[in-house]
Amino acid sequence: MEIPAFLAHWPLQALLALIAGLAILLVPRALNYAVAIYLLGVGALGLLHFVNGGPVDARAAIALVAGVLVLLRPNILNYVVGVYLILVGLLEAGILRF
């Protein structure tokens, strides 16, 4: 499965973040769903990269798990997002490696 050429250069994660942010601002009650869809989208984009022969991205796996948790248990959104951000920060800093 190959990413179409016109999509390969788009900043899809940035576009996804903009759409999620606008959805949250326009419909605040949709916060849980917007965050869950954003996290699932980030995870799916990471998995798409893996399917196309790239390395496994730990952030994609963490995002998928976080997205599913938010969908299943919306009342723990704060904790899921907090743990997600801490893990991604540790990964980006090189302190945590998978």
C-alpha positions as CSV (number, residue, x, y, z in Angstrom):
1,M,0.0,0.0,0.0
2,E,1.6,3.2,-1.1
3,I,0.7,6.8,-0.1
4,P,-0.4,8.8,-3.2
5,A,2.2,11.3,-4.4
6,F,0.0,14.4,-3.8
7,L,-0.6,13.3,-0.1
8,A,3.1,12.4,0.6
9,H,4.1,16.0,1.0
10,W,1.1,17.3,3.0
11,P,1.7,17.8,6.7
12,L,-1.2,15.5,7.5
13,Q,-0.6,15.5,11.3
14,A,-0.6,19.3,11.2
15,L,-3.8,19.3,9.2
16,L,-5.4,16.8,11.6
17,A,-4.4,19.0,14.6
18,L,-5.9,22.1,13.0
19,I,-9.2,20.3,12.3
20,A,-9.3,18.8,15.8
21,G,-8.6,22.2,17.4
22,L,-11.3,23.9,15.3
23,A,-13.8,21.2,16.2
24,I,-13.1,21.7,19.9
25,L,-13.5,25.5,19.6
26,L,-16.7,25.3,17.6
27,V,-18.3,22.5,19.6
28,P,-16.8,22.2,23.0
29,R,-19.0,19.2,23.9
30,A,-17.2,17.3,21.2
31,L,-13.8,17.5,23.1
32,N,-13.5,13.8,23.9
33,Y,-14.4,12.7,20.4
34,A,-12.1,15.3,18.8
35,V,-9.2,14.3,21.0
36,A,-9.9,10.6,20.4
37,I,-10.1,11.0,16.6
38,Y,-7.0,13.1,16.6
39,L,-5.0,10.5,18.5
40,L,-6.4,7.6,16.4
41,G,-5.5,9.6,13.3
42,V,-1.9,10.2,14.5
43,G,-1.6,6.5,15.3
44,A,-3.1,5.5,11.9
45,L,-0.6,7.8,10.1
46,G,2.2,6.2,12.0
47,L,1.0,2.7,11.2
48,L,0.7,3.7,7.5
49,H,4.3,4.7,7.6
50,F,5.2,1.3,9.1
51,V,3.1,-0.6,6.5
52,N,5.0,1.2,3.8
53,G,8.3,-0.2,5.1
54,G,9.3,2.5,7.6
55,P,10.3,1.8,11.2
56,V,7.8,1.3,14.0
57,D,7.0,4.6,15.6
58,A,6.4,4.3,19.3
59,R,4.4,7.5,19.3
60,A,1.9,6.0,16.9
61,A,1.3,3.0,19.1
62,I,0.9,5.3,22.2
63,A,-1.5,7.5,20.3
64,L,-3.6,4.5,19.2
65,V,-3.9,3.2,22.7
66,A,-4.7,6.7,24.1
67,G,-7.3,7.2,21.4
68,V,-9.0,4.0,22.2
69,L,-8.9,4.7,25.9
70,V,-10.6,8.1,25.4
71,L,-13.3,6.6,23.3
72,L,-14.0,3.8,25.8
73,R,-13.7,5.9,29.0
74,P,-14.3,9.6,28.2
75,N,-14.2,10.5,31.9
76,I,-10.4,9.8,32.1
77,L,-9.5,12.2,29.2
78,N,-7.3,14.4,31.4
79,Y,-5.3,11.5,32.6
80,V,-4.9,9.8,29.2
81,V,-3.8,13.1,27.6
82,G,-1.4,13.8,30.5
83,V,0.2,10.4,30.3
84,Y,0.3,10.6,26.5
85,L,2.1,14.0,26.5
86,I,4.6,12.8,29.2
87,L,5.4,9.7,27.2
88,V,5.8,11.6,23.9
89,G,8.0,14.2,25.7
90,L,10.2,11.5,27.1
91,L,10.5,9.8,23.6
92,E,11.3,13.1,21.9
93,A,14.0,13.9,24.6
94,G,15.5,10.5,24.0
95,I,15.1,9.5,27.7
96,L,12.6,6.7,26.8
97,R,13.4,4.4,23.9
98,F,11.4,1.5,22.4
